Amino acid sequence: MLKRPKPKSRKRDPIPPGHRFDGSVRDVNSEGQGVVAHPQGRIFFVPGVWPGETGVFEVTSLKGRMGFAKLLSLGEASPRRRPPPCPHHGFASGSCGGCPWLFMDYAEQLARKEQSVTKMLQPLNEALTVAEIWASPAELGYRNRGQFKTDGQRLGFVAANSREIAEVHDCLVLNDKNRQTLKDLRAQLPNSPWRPDRAKAWTTLDIDDHITATEVSAHQRRPFRQGNSAQNQRMRTWLKDRLLEAGSLDHVLELFAGSGNFTEVLVEVGCQNIVAVDSFQPAIERLNKRALSGVTGLSCDLDRSATAAQLHKPLSSAALLLLDPPRDGLKNIGDYLASAKELRTIIYISCDLATLTRDLKVAMTHDFELQEIQPLDLFPQTPHVETLTVLGR
Ligand SMILES: C[S@@+](CC[C@H](N)C(=O)[O-])C[C@H]1O[C@@H](n2cnc3c(N)ncnc32)[C@H](O)[C@@H]1O
């Protein structure tokens, strides 16, 4: 029997790196890059452009169904565009890349962040109004911590997807104390002890405004801190008010507690029987050393499926759950909620909208209702947005 010829697959023409095209920016993605459609339909992500802008773009790479391009020339510019106030800002190899939205007016950055929170979370409770985003009191000079990279000759930052150290002489988002530390560290160049081992491309130098350059050690991780002190204070005040409203002050479980930034607030308002959990042993040791009244600090990895069972006792008695996870969220939140029968309130502080949305959807299947959404800007000049939420059962 004759075989029928297979129909030819209707593959699109490949769009090679280097190919140029005209386009307009229709949105920004969660990384803060512009979303631009190629005339053939493929979507490209482009740094340094804003919705509504048009331009000529050049394809830089393709990864699976995703495409990346750079701006060659701007056609119609956003009226809110501004000259970036930092000489290290840029998107080419060798630029800092640390403040991808520095070219845009701050009010416009805030509006965009608020919109993305509304787009993701409003569908979870249409009756709820997303509160107006809390701007950072300072749009520059706010960062209380940072991490430099050095090879002993150069010192600066490394842009995402780059292996090249961008030499940085000053950094406008660091607060004054940290800017001075940067200057003092640079004065130590060249510095052969900072030369990286063969296995590493660079040596890391972590700084924060509790230390000076003489106290900085290579590859020494500093304890986690919320990176914007003024906004951290605002989060703590917000938390205090919500705890007083919730009224469920006995039996509290705090996951991703670090060394107790929010645990202090729990104690301050009179919470009792607090179990605070974090995987970073030194943070929990520091918390336990402080001997806060009614607090037991536990070190465990909350991503492990066995941990929910290990925490069965505090989970089964908890009336209030406080969460402040890293970007991955609480992956197996369903396992935790399944044994939390007494739980009335969840306060979820998140630095990633996608995982927050995922986790809130799971919480809703456990009879929780989203009751408050408060966006807050911890990191001006970046697409990062912090979201404070309250859920009630
Ligand atoms: C956003 S920080 C919050 C810390 C603290 N709430 C604060 O305000 O300083 C996230 C915390 O999650 C911890 N963490 C990250 N992955 C974890 C895991 N798999 N299990 C438990 N804790 C984890 C980190 O050590 C870090 O302290």
The ligand as an SDF file (V2000), in Angstrom:
LIG
                    3D

 27 29  0  0  0  0  0  0  0  0999 V2000
   12.1250   37.5710   52.7670 C   0  0  0  0  0  0  0  0  0  0  0  0
   13.1620   36.8740   54.0110 S   0  0  0  0  0  0  0  0  0  0  0  0
   12.2360   37.2830   55.4330 C   0  0  0  0  0  0  0  0  0  0  0  0
   12.9560   37.3010   56.7420 C   0  0  0  0  0  0  0  0  0  0  0  0
   12.2700   38.0420   57.8950 C   0  0  0  0  0  0  0  0  0  0  0  0
   10.8390   37.8580   57.9120 N   0  0  0  0  0  0  0  0  0  0  0  0
   12.6200   39.5130   57.8850 C   0  0  0  0  0  0  0  0  0  0  0  0
   11.7200   40.3470   57.7120 O   0  0  0  0  0  0  0  0  0  0  0  0
   13.8030   39.8410   58.0790 O   0  0  0  0  0  0  0  0  0  0  0  0
   12.9240   35.1950   53.7390 C   0  0  0  0  0  0  0  0  0  0  0  0
   13.5230   34.2560   54.7590 C   0  0  0  0  0  0  0  0  0  0  0  0
   13.2280   32.9320   54.3260 O   0  0  0  0  0  0  0  0  0  0  0  0
   14.2890   32.0670   54.6910 C   0  0  0  0  0  0  0  0  0  0  0  0
   14.1870   30.8870   53.8150 N   0  0  0  0  0  0  0  0  0  0  0  0
   14.5030   30.7940   52.5140 C   0  0  0  0  0  0  0  0  0  0  0  0
   14.2260   29.5680   52.0590 N   0  0  0  0  0  0  0  0  0  0  0  0
   13.7150   28.8570   53.1020 C   0  0  0  0  0  0  0  0  0  0  0  0
   13.2280   27.5260   53.2670 C   0  0  0  0  0  0  0  0  0  0  0  0
   13.2190   26.6860   52.2470 N   0  0  0  0  0  0  0  0  0  0  0  0
   12.7750   27.1620   54.4720 N   0  0  0  0  0  0  0  0  0  0  0  0
   12.7660   28.0150   55.5130 C   0  0  0  0  0  0  0  0  0  0  0  0
   13.2210   29.2870   55.4150 N   0  0  0  0  0  0  0  0  0  0  0  0
   13.6880   29.7050   54.2330 C   0  0  0  0  0  0  0  0  0  0  0  0
   15.5330   32.9160   54.5240 C   0  0  0  0  0  0  0  0  0  0  0  0
   16.5750   32.4290   55.3460 O   0  0  0  0  0  0  0  0  0  0  0  0
   15.0240   34.3080   54.9360 C   0  0  0  0  0  0  0  0  0  0  0  0
   15.3050   34.5560   56.2940 O   0  0  0  0  0  0  0  0  0  0  0  0
  1  2  1  0
  2  3  1  0
  2 10  1  0
  3  4  1  0
  4  5  1  0
  5  6  1  0
  5  7  1  0
  7  8  2  0
  7  9  1  0
 10 11  1  0
 11 12  1  0
 11 26  1  0
 12 13  1  0
 13 14  1  0
 13 24  1  0
 14 15  1  0
 14 23  1  0
 15 16  2  0
 16 17  1  0
 17 18  1  0
 17 23  2  0
 18 19  1  0
 18 20  2  0
 20 21  1  0
 21 22  2  0
 22 23  1  0
 24 25  1  0
 24 26  1  0
 26 27  1  0
M  CHG  2   2   1   9  -1
M  END
$$$$
